[in-house]
């Protein structure tokens, strides 16, 4: 907390600015896009503060940074979603989930967690299916599969039973779950019915998810510091 907390201060300030200004989505502008993306920009800075050499040496950290970059582009597209850019935003976040999945890795496999995540995602899609039409019928299916896969890889890294978990793996797991809550709220609110306080739920869980996933990228640095102290 002492080492990473100060680097996250700009992120918390930018998040507060977003919720204080609470710019209307009915009149999208580049200023609205900037304010919405500002917390994600701060997470770029958070990772870059660990050094370029660190990012180059650790692929998981560089992939999370790349995911944050695509997230910011997706956020900007979603500002203009009523003007036909929703699918563009969906594509950017799909790439984000692929990058995050790659960062979390495939070890340990944990097929049980994968089965449970598949069950959850299948149930979510079954609920949404009757409300979907046109290209969204398959686009949403692909997106749910990608975010579900990302969630599986984050959960699989925990290994609570074997005491092989770290606070950064816990951070990735919680972050992935919050990302799924945020995106499910978006889907229900857009395709099914209005969700009370949807914007608060979506953005609060989204920013928290991105922060926790960004925090998970510093695990390699923690291991290096521990080895040096030993």
VENRAUR-V131275 format. One line per field, one symbol per residue. phi: phi as a letter, one per 40 degrees, with the letter a starting at -180 (. if undefined). A space follows every 10 residues. Layout:
BEGIN
phi->???
END
This chain:
BEGIN
phi->.cccddccdd cccccccccc cfccccbcac cccccccddc dccdcdcccc hccccccbcc cccccccccc ccccdccccb ccchbccccd cccccdcccc dcccgbbccf cccccccccc ccccccccdc ccagccdccc cccccccccc ccccccccfc ccfbcbcccc cccccccccc cccccdcccc bbacbdfdcc cccccccccc ccccccccdc cccccccccc
END
